[in-house]
């Protein structure tokens, strides 16, 4: 969808992913798919909370299973930050696609869920939806 690509131009993404290979793949994909994307990579939930607190990002791609602080706890901590920082869109990324897992993501305050391994269309649609508030097929 060409319109989705345009609306995501120069988007600032925080990627919270402890697996270096997965992060490298995601970064390559996002740089190919999104013109001007600015990607910041952190290795765990605690670093994600700090990055949201101290940086400027449009959206967070949050792995669920991470050391030190998992994606659920990181999301809850981000939602507790003061002001606008607490409202940043957070997209859960997990290989566990059971309904209980998705419900837990929603309860933690995440805005969307993308299964791993992700498909280009799923990931871009989720980013577009949480940023523009619109859904499209």
N, C-alpha and C positions, 0 to 999 in steps of 0.2 A: 504494500500500500504506500504509494508515493507521498500522500498527505501525512501519514504517520511519520515517515522519515523526516519530512520537513519540520514537523512540530517537535521532533526530538533533536534537531540540529543544535550542536554546542551544549548538550545536556551534561550536567556534572553528576557523575555516578560514584558513589562510595561502594566498593565491593568488599564485603566481609567474608573471607574464604580462607580457611587454614591450609588447604591443600594447594601447594605452589603450582602443580601442573594444571589443576582445574582453574586456578586464577589466571594462569598464562593463556589457556584456551579461551576463557571468557573475555579477557582483555583483547585478544586477537579478533574474536568475533565482533565485539562491540565497536572496536576501531574500524573494522571493515563495514559494519552495518550502519553506523551512526556518524555522519559527517561532523567533525570537530568535537567529538566526545572527549570529555576530560575525566579520566578514571583515576581514582585513588584506591589503592589496595591496602587493606589491613588484614591481620592474621587471626584476630579473635574478637569476641564481643566487647571486651574491655576497651580495646583499641578503637572499635567502631563507635562506642559511646563518646570517647575523647575526640574522635574525628568529627562527629556531628556537633559536639559542643564547641569545638574550636575552628571549624571550617565552614565552607559554603558548598553545600551539595544540594542537588535537586531531588535525588532519590537514593535509597539504600537497597542494594541487593544483599540479603542477609542469609548466609548459610545457617542451618539450624544446629548442626553438630559441630561445635568448635571447642577447643580447649580453653581453660581459664574461665570464660563466660560464654554460655551458649547463646544461640540466636533469640530464644524466648526471653532470657534474662536481660540481654542487651536491648531488646525492643522495649521491655518494661522500663529500663533505666532511661532510654531515650524519651519515652513518653512522659517521664517525670522531669525532664529538663524544663527550665523556665522559657516562657515566650514561644516564639515561632519554631524554635529548634525542636520542640516536642511534637510538632505536627508534620515533620518530614515524612513523605511516603516511604514505606518499608515493604519490600517484596521478599517473601520467604522463598528460599531455594532448598529443596530437600529431595532425596531419593525415596523417602518414605511418603507415599501418596495415599496412605490410609486416611479415612475421614476423620478419625480421632486426631491425627497429626494436623490436618488442615484446621480443624476446630480449635486446637490448641494455639495455632498461629494467630487466628482471629482473636481469641481471648487475650493473647499477649499484646494485641494492638497492631498487628500487621495488616496491611491494606490489600495484599494479594499473595497468591501462592503459585510458584512455577515449579513443576517437577523436574528433577534431574534424571537423566540428561535432558536438558531443555531443547526445544525446537525454536528456531529463529522466530517464527511467527508468534509462538506463545510468549517468549520473553519480550519481544518488541511490543506486542499488544498489551502486556501487563504494565510495562513502563509507560506506554502512551496513556493507558486508562488511568493509572494513579496520578499522572501529571496533568491530564486534561479533564479528568472526571467523566470522560465519555467512554462508552463501550461501542465497539463495532465488530461485525463478524468478519 
